[in-house]
């Protein structure tokens, strides 16, 4: 039985002891972020939010190039589609983070549509290009937020196109 001080009370047996907490000695500071650190982080996020449309348009341009390549050769290039999916997936996450939930919605629809495709044809390419055009319009016009009634119409139109395509493939 241990007496609480690391020694056994009943004679021979296992000795239990508590090792020193050397990690605590190595940690410096108060343990939390300072107000200055938080202000600096907030300023960086605000700057990134302001700049988001400028750098995200480059990703939309690349997405458009990938879809145009597919439109030109219609080979169903899996690597190309994976890259397009990854770009759109990243934009889906970024949109909400930087105040552009319309980008999140359109990019999410793009990802879901790509996932649903067994093969790619001209109609599928048209729907993918419509998604790219919608993302480009949102960013070029800096449509932050949900886009209001126009944003709802855009998303509804994309969803209807995807549903119509899916129904045609039965």
C-alpha positions in Angstrom: 0.0 0.0 0.0 1.3 3.5 -0.9 1.5 6.1 1.7 1.0 8.9 -0.8 4.6 10.0 -0.7 5.9 7.4 -3.2 6.8 4.8 -0.5 5.1 1.5 0.3 3.6 1.3 3.8 3.5 -2.5 4.1 7.1 -3.5 3.6 8.5 -5.0 0.4 6.6 -4.5 -2.8 6.3 -2.2 -5.7 7.2 1.4 -5.1 4.9 4.0 -6.7 6.3 7.5 -7.4 5.2 10.5 -9.4 7.8 11.8 -11.9 8.4 15.5 -12.1 6.4 17.5 -14.8 9.3 18.8 -16.9 7.0 20.0 -19.7 5.5 22.6 -17.5 8.9 24.0 -16.8 9.6 24.3 -20.5 6.5 26.2 -21.4 6.8 29.9 -21.2 4.2 32.7 -21.2 0.8 32.9 -19.7 -0.5 30.0 -21.7 -2.9 31.9 -23.9 -2.8 34.4 -26.8 -2.3 38.0 -25.9 -4.7 40.7 -27.0 -2.0 41.9 -29.5 -1.7 38.4 -31.0 -5.5 38.2 -31.4 -5.6 41.7 -33.0 -2.9 40.7 -35.4 -4.7 37.5 -36.3 -8.0 39.4 -36.8 -6.2 41.9 -39.1 -4.7 39.1 -41.2 -8.1 37.4 -41.6 -9.7 40.6 -42.5 -7.0 41.3 -45.2 -7.4 37.7 -46.6 -11.2 38.2 -46.7 -10.8 41.5 -48.6 -8.4 39.8 -51.0 -10.3 36.6 -51.4 -12.0 37.4 -54.7 -8.7 38.5 -56.3 -6.9 35.3 -55.6 -9.8 32.9 -55.8 -10.5 34.0 -59.4 -7.2 32.4 -60.4 -8.6 29.1 -59.0 -11.8 29.6 -61.0 -9.8 30.3 -64.1 -7.8 27.1 -63.6 -11.1 25.2 -63.0 -12.5 26.7 -66.3 -9.3 25.6 -68.2 -9.7 22.0 -66.9 -13.3 21.9 -68.0 -12.5 23.5 -71.3 -9.9 20.8 -71.9 -12.5 18.2 -71.2 -14.9 19.9 -73.5 -12.3 19.9 -76.3 -11.3 16.2 -76.1 -14.0 14.5 -73.9 -11.7 11.7 -72.8 -13.0 11.6 -69.3 -9.5 12.2 -68.0 -9.7 11.1 -64.4 -6.6 13.1 -63.3 -8.1 16.2 -64.8 -11.4 15.6 -63.1 -9.6 14.9 -59.8 -7.8 18.2 -60.1 -11.1 20.0 -60.9 -12.8 18.3 -58.0 -10.0 19.3 -55.6 -10.0 22.9 -56.7 -13.8 23.1 -56.3 -13.6 21.3 -53.0 -11.1 23.8 -51.6 -13.2 26.7 -52.8 -16.2 25.2 -51.1 -14.4 25.5 -47.8 -12.9 28.9 -48.5 -16.1 30.5 -49.5 -17.7 30.3 -46.1 -14.5 31.1 -44.4 -14.1 34.4 -46.3 -17.7 35.5 -46.4 -18.8 34.1 -49.8 -21.3 31.3 -49.0 -22.5 31.5 -52.7 -19.1 30.1 -53.6 -19.6 27.4 -51.0 -22.9 26.5 -52.5 -21.9 26.5 -56.2 -18.6 24.7 -55.5 -20.4 22.1 -53.4 -22.9 21.5 -56.2 -19.9 21.2 -58.6 -18.3 18.6 -56.3 -21.5 16.6 -55.9 -22.1 16.6 -59.7 -18.6 15.4 -60.4 -19.0 12.6 -57.9 -22.3 11.6 -59.6 -20.7 11.2 -63.0 -20.0 7.7 -64.3 -18.7 9.2 -67.6 -18.5 12.7 -68.9 -20.3 13.9 -72.0 -21.1 17.2 -73.6 -24.1 17.9 -71.4 -22.1 17.2 -68.3 -19.4 19.6 -69.5 -22.1 22.3 -70.1 -23.3 21.9 -66.5 -19.7 22.1 -65.2 -19.1 25.2 -67.2 -22.2 26.8 -65.9 -20.9 26.2 -62.4 -17.6 27.8 -63.3 -19.4 30.8 -64.8 -21.5 31.2 -61.7 -18.4 31.2 -59.5 -16.7 33.7 -61.8 -19.7 36.0 -61.6 -19.8 35.8 -57.8 -16.1 36.7 -57.5 -15.9 39.3 -60.2 -19.0 41.1 -58.8 -17.8 40.5 -55.2 -21.2 39.0 -54.2 -20.6 38.4 -50.5 -23.2 36.7 -48.4 -25.9 34.5 -49.9 -26.5 36.6 -53.0 -30.1 37.3 -52.0 -32.8 36.4 -54.5 -30.4 36.4 -57.5 -28.1 34.0 -55.6 -31.0 31.7 -54.8 -32.0 31.7 -58.5 -28.5 30.8 -59.6 -28.2 27.9 -57.1 -31.7 26.8 -58.0 -30.9 26.9 -61.7 -27.7 24.8 -61.2 -29.6 22.3 -59.0 -32.3 21.9 -61.7 -29.8 21.4 -64.4 -28.0 18.7 -62.3 -31.4 17.0 -61.5 -32.5 17.1 -65.2 -29.2 15.6 -66.2 -29.4 12.8 -63.6 -33.0 12.1 -64.7 -31.9 11.8 -68.3 -29.3 9.2 -67.3 -32.0 7.3 -65.3 
